[in-house]
Amino acid sequence: MRPAPGEPQFQAGQAFSAWLIAAVVALSGQVVLLAATGYTNTDPDQRPIWLDAVLLLPLWFSLLACVVVISRRWGTGRLPDDYGLRFRVFDLLGIPIGIVTQAALIPALYWVLHVSSDEVNGSARSLTDRAKHPAEVVLLVLMVVVGAPIIEELFFRGLLMRSIQARWNDGLALVVSAVFFALVHFEPILIPGLIVFGLISGTCAQRTGRLGMSIFAHAAFNGTAVLMLLHN
C-alpha cells in the first residue's frame, strides 16, 4: 500500500459504493418523480427541460451527501482539504483547455474513429433542441455548465481519484477515474471522448492539487458543446 502521510483515510471501495448507493437512490427518486408528474410513459425526447433538471436532483444530492459523509467519517470533514475543492486565478486556464478539448480534440478523435458528429451529438442535440425559450436555455446552462461540472468533478476527480492515488499511484488513479467517469454516463458512443476528457480533467486536478482548474475545464467543455449545438 502506498504511504500517504496526511492523506484522508477513505478508500476506493467506499467511492465505488457511494456511486452505487447514489445511483440506486437516484433511480428510485426518478421513478417517483416521473410518476408524480405524469411522465412515466413519455419518451425522454418529449419531456420538458425542467423535468430533466428535476430528475438530476436525486443523483446530485445523493452524490453530494455521500461525498460529505465520507469526508466526515474517514477524512478531515473539510471538503477543501479532503477533495481539493479550492479555486485560484490560475485555475481559469481550465477554460481554454475545456474549449480546445471540445472544439478540436474530440472532433479529431472521432474523425480518426470514423464516427460522424451527428452520431456523437445525438443525445445532446435532443436535449438542446428542447430548449426553445430563453428560460429553458438558462436552465439548460445551469444543468450542464454549472451543476454537472461541480458535482461530477467533486466525485470523480475529488473522492474517486484521490482515494485511488492515496493508496496506489497517480497514473492508475487517473486512468480508472477517467474510465469510470465515461462508463457511468451510459452512452457507449461517447465513451472514447469522455475518457479523453476525464484524462485531461484528472491531469488538471493532479498537477494543481485542487479541483478549480478541472471544474472550469469541465464547465467550458460542456458549455462549448451547448453553444455549438444551439447555433447549428
Secondary structure, 3 states (H helix, E strand, C coil): CCCCCCCCCCCHHHHHHHHHHHHHHHHHHHHHHHHHHCCCCCCHHHCCHHHHHHHHHHHHHHHHHHHHHHHHHHCCCCHHHHHCCCCCHHHHHHHHHHHHHHHHHHHHHHHHCCCCHHHHCHHHHHHHCCCCCHHHHHHHHHHHHHHHHHHHHHHHHHHHHHHHHCCCCHHHHHHHHHHHHHHCCCCHHHHHHHHHHHHHHHHHHHHHCCCHHHHHHHHHHHHHHHHHHHCC
